[in-house]
Amino acid sequence: MLAYRLPREPSTPRISLWRRLKRLGVVQLLDGLVALPADAKTREQLEWAAEEVIEAGGDAMLWIGRPGTAAEERSLAARMSEAVAADYRAVIEAAEAAHVSTDAAARRRTLQRLRRTLHAIAGRDYFPPPEREQARRAVDELTEIVEVAG
Protein backbone atom coordinates (compact mmCIF):
# COMPACT_ATOMS: atom_id res chain seq x y z
CA MET A 1 0.00 0.00 0.00
CA LEU A 2 1.07 3.56 -0.58
CA ALA A 3 -0.08 6.23 1.84
CA TYR A 4 0.59 9.71 0.52
CA ARG A 5 -0.24 13.36 0.95
CA LEU A 6 0.56 16.05 -1.58
CA PRO A 7 0.10 19.81 -1.33
CA ARG A 8 -3.00 21.07 -3.17
CA GLU A 9 -0.97 23.60 -5.15
CA PRO A 10 0.51 23.26 -7.61
CA SER A 11 -1.87 20.64 -8.94
CA THR A 12 0.51 19.23 -11.56
CA PRO A 13 2.24 16.75 -9.20
CA ARG A 14 -1.15 15.47 -7.98
CA ILE A 15 -2.34 14.93 -11.54
CA SER A 16 0.93 13.29 -12.55
CA LEU A 17 0.83 10.96 -9.55
CA TRP A 18 -2.79 9.99 -10.13
CA ARG A 19 -2.07 9.19 -13.78
CA ARG A 20 0.89 7.02 -12.73
CA LEU A 21 -1.21 5.19 -10.14
CA LYS A 22 -4.03 4.67 -12.62
CA ARG A 23 -1.58 3.14 -15.14
CA LEU A 24 -0.45 0.78 -12.39
CA GLY A 25 -4.03 -0.31 -11.71
CA VAL A 26 -4.16 0.62 -8.04
CA VAL A 27 -7.31 0.27 -6.02
CA GLN A 28 -8.01 3.38 -3.98
CA LEU A 29 -8.86 2.46 -0.40
CA LEU A 30 -9.20 6.01 0.95
CA ASP A 31 -8.05 9.46 -0.10
CA GLY A 32 -4.28 9.18 -0.21
CA LEU A 33 -4.22 5.40 0.32
CA VAL A 34 -3.88 2.99 -2.59
CA ALA A 35 -3.08 -0.70 -2.84
CA LEU A 36 -1.69 -3.22 -5.29
CA PRO A 37 -1.05 -6.95 -5.01
CA ALA A 38 2.33 -7.52 -3.38
CA ASP A 39 5.16 -8.55 -5.69
CA ALA A 40 8.58 -7.18 -6.59
CA LYS A 41 7.29 -5.24 -9.61
CA THR A 42 4.44 -3.50 -7.81
CA ARG A 43 6.64 -2.70 -4.84
CA GLU A 44 9.20 -1.05 -7.10
CA GLN A 45 6.48 0.91 -8.90
CA LEU A 46 5.03 2.14 -5.60
CA GLU A 47 8.53 3.07 -4.40
CA TRP A 48 8.94 5.24 -7.49
CA ALA A 49 5.54 6.81 -6.90
CA ALA A 50 6.52 7.54 -3.28
CA GLU A 51 9.72 9.22 -4.48
CA GLU A 52 7.65 11.33 -6.87
CA VAL A 53 5.44 12.43 -3.96
CA ILE A 54 8.41 13.36 -1.78
CA GLU A 55 10.11 15.25 -4.64
CA ALA A 56 6.90 17.25 -5.05
CA GLY A 57 7.01 18.29 -1.38
CA GLY A 58 4.59 15.71 -0.05
CA ASP A 59 4.75 12.80 2.36
CA ALA A 60 4.65 9.13 1.38
CA MET A 61 5.00 5.79 3.11
CA LEU A 62 4.88 2.26 1.77
CA TRP A 63 3.08 -0.36 3.80
CA ILE A 64 2.76 -4.07 3.43
CA GLY A 65 -0.66 -5.18 4.54
CA ARG A 66 -3.33 -7.79 4.10
CA PRO A 67 -7.09 -7.53 4.03
CA GLY A 68 -8.54 -8.60 7.36
CA THR A 69 -10.93 -11.14 5.89
CA ALA A 70 -11.25 -13.32 2.82
CA ALA A 71 -14.37 -11.35 1.88
CA GLU A 72 -12.40 -8.08 1.90
CA GLU A 73 -9.69 -9.69 -0.22
CA ARG A 74 -12.29 -10.90 -2.74
CA SER A 75 -13.87 -7.46 -2.79
CA LEU A 76 -10.57 -5.74 -3.58
CA ALA A 77 -9.76 -8.28 -6.29
CA ALA A 78 -13.24 -7.83 -7.78
CA ARG A 79 -12.82 -4.03 -7.85
CA MET A 80 -9.48 -4.37 -9.63
CA SER A 81 -10.85 -6.98 -12.03
CA GLU A 82 -13.89 -4.89 -12.91
CA ALA A 83 -11.72 -1.87 -13.70
CA VAL A 84 -9.69 -3.80 -16.28
CA ALA A 85 -12.80 -5.61 -17.53
CA ALA A 86 -14.25 -2.21 -18.49
CA ASP A 87 -11.04 -1.41 -20.38
CA TYR A 88 -11.18 -4.77 -22.16
CA ARG A 89 -14.82 -4.15 -23.12
CA ALA A 90 -13.76 -0.85 -24.72
CA VAL A 91 -11.13 -2.74 -26.75
CA ILE A 92 -13.73 -5.28 -27.86
CA GLU A 93 -16.13 -2.55 -28.95
CA ALA A 94 -13.41 -0.67 -30.86
CA ALA A 95 -12.25 -3.86 -32.60
CA GLU A 96 -15.79 -4.75 -33.60
CA ALA A 97 -16.40 -1.23 -34.90
CA ALA A 98 -13.20 -1.46 -36.97
CA HIS A 99 -14.43 -4.71 -38.54
CA VAL A 100 -17.09 -2.81 -40.46
CA SER A 101 -14.86 0.12 -41.42
CA THR A 102 -14.32 0.52 -45.15
CA ASP A 103 -11.14 2.54 -44.64
CA ALA A 104 -8.25 0.06 -44.62
CA ALA A 105 -5.74 2.63 -43.33
CA ALA A 106 -8.01 3.56 -40.44
CA ARG A 107 -8.54 -0.11 -39.65
CA ARG A 108 -4.75 -0.66 -39.56
CA ARG A 109 -4.26 2.36 -37.24
CA THR A 110 -7.01 1.09 -34.98
CA LEU A 111 -5.36 -2.32 -34.84
CA GLN A 112 -2.02 -0.79 -33.84
CA ARG A 113 -3.70 1.33 -31.16
CA LEU A 114 -5.64 -1.65 -29.80
CA ARG A 115 -2.48 -3.76 -29.59
CA ARG A 116 -0.81 -1.01 -27.54
CA THR A 117 -3.91 -0.70 -25.39
CA LEU A 118 -4.00 -4.45 -24.72
CA HIS A 119 -0.36 -4.33 -23.67
CA ALA A 120 -1.04 -1.43 -21.29
CA ILE A 121 -4.06 -3.17 -19.77
CA ALA A 122 -2.05 -6.36 -19.26
CA GLY A 123 0.34 -4.36 -17.08
CA ARG A 124 -2.42 -3.71 -14.56
CA ASP A 125 -4.42 -6.91 -14.97
CA TYR A 126 -3.74 -8.64 -11.66
CA PHE A 127 -7.01 -10.61 -11.52
CA PRO A 128 -7.88 -11.41 -15.15
CA PRO A 129 -11.57 -11.21 -16.03
CA PRO A 130 -13.20 -13.24 -18.83
CA GLU A 131 -13.14 -10.12 -20.99
CA ARG A 132 -9.35 -10.47 -21.34
CA GLU A 133 -9.63 -13.44 -23.69
CA GLN A 134 -12.57 -11.88 -25.51
CA ALA A 135 -10.51 -8.73 -26.15
CA ARG A 136 -7.55 -10.75 -27.39
CA ARG A 137 -9.81 -12.70 -29.74
CA ALA A 138 -11.40 -9.49 -31.04
CA VAL A 139 -7.96 -8.02 -31.78
CA ASP A 140 -6.83 -11.29 -33.37
CA GLU A 141 -9.91 -11.26 -35.61
CA LEU A 142 -9.19 -7.67 -36.59
CA THR A 143 -5.59 -8.67 -37.35
CA GLU A 144 -6.86 -11.32 -39.76
CA ILE A 145 -9.10 -8.81 -41.50
CA VAL A 146 -6.24 -6.31 -41.84
CA GLU A 147 -3.86 -8.97 -43.15
CA VAL A 148 -6.37 -10.29 -45.70
CA ALA A 149 -7.13 -6.76 -46.91
CA GLY A 150 -3.38 -6.26 -47.34
N, C-alpha and C positions, 0 to 999 in steps of 0.2 A: 504494500500500500504506500501511497505517497500522500503525505499531509503537507499542504502548502498554503502560504498566504502571500499575496502580492499587493503592492500599493495600487490604489485605484487609478492613479495617474502616474505616468502616461499609460494609456490603455494598450499600447502596442505589445508590451511583454505578455499581458494577460491573453490577448488574442493569439499571439504566437504559441504560447504554452497550450492553450486549449486546442489549437489545431494539431499540435504535436500529440497531445493525449488522445485526441479523436482518431488520428492515424494509427495509434497503438491499439485502439479498441478498448480503452479503459471502461470500467463501469464506475459511475459516480455514486459514491455512497452518501456523501454530504457535501455541502459547499466546501471546497478545498480538501476533499478526501476522495481519492480514487484508488481503484484496485485492479490488479491483473493477476492471472494465474502465476504462481511462483515457478520460474525457471531462470536459467542464467541469462537468456536473451532479454526477458522482460525486466529482470533486475537491472541489467545494464542500461536499458532504455529509460527506466525510471530514475536511475542515478544521473543520467544526462539531463533529464527534465528537472531534477532537483538542482543541478548546477545552474541551469538556465534561470530558475527562480531566484537563486542566491545572487547571480550576476545582475539580475534586474532589481536588486535591493529588497528582495522578499526573504521569507523563511521557508525552509523545506526540511522534512525528515522522512526517511524511508522506514517502513515498519514491515515486519513479517508477521502475518496474522492468519487466523483461520476462522471461518464462520463458526458460530457456536453450535449450530445444529445442522443435520443433514438437509433439513428443509430449507434453511437459509442458503446453504451451498447450492442446492438445486435452483433456488430462486435467482441467485447471482448468475449461474451458468445459463439459465433460461433468458435472462435479460441480455447477456452478451450474445447468445445465439440468435435471439430475435433481431438484434441490431444488424448483424451481418446477413441474416435471412432477408431483411428488407433491401439491403444492398444487392444481394444476389437476385432478388425479384426484379430490381431495376435493370440489371444486366439482361435477364431473360426477356423482359419487355423490349429493350432496345434491340436485342438480337432478332427477335421476332418481327419488329417493325422494319429492320433492315432487309429481312427476307423479301419483302414485297417492294422494296425500292427498285426503281428502274435505272437509277444512276449508279453505274458500276464503281466509279471513283468514290462516291459517297459511301457505298457499301464497304469498300476496302478500308476507308478511313475509320468507319464505325468499327469494323473488325479489329483494327489496330488499337483503337481506344478501349474496346471491351477486353482485349487481352491484357492491356495494362491495368485496367480496373480489376479484373479477376486476380491478377498478381497482388495488387494492393490489398484487396479484401482478404486474400489468403494470409497475409501478414498479421491480420487481427482476428482470424477465425480460430478461436481456441476450442470452441464446442460446435463442431460442424453441423449445420442443419441440413435437412433433405434438399433444400434449395441449392446447395453447393453443387451437387451432381447435375441437377437440372440446368443450372447456369453453364456448367462446363459443356453439357450436351448441346445447349443452344448455341454456344460459341463454336463448337465443333461443326454443327450443321451449317452455320454461317460461313465457316472456313471452306467447307465443301462447295457451297454455292459460289463463293468468290473464286475458288480455284477452277471450277468448271467454266465460269464466265470468262476466265483468263484475265 
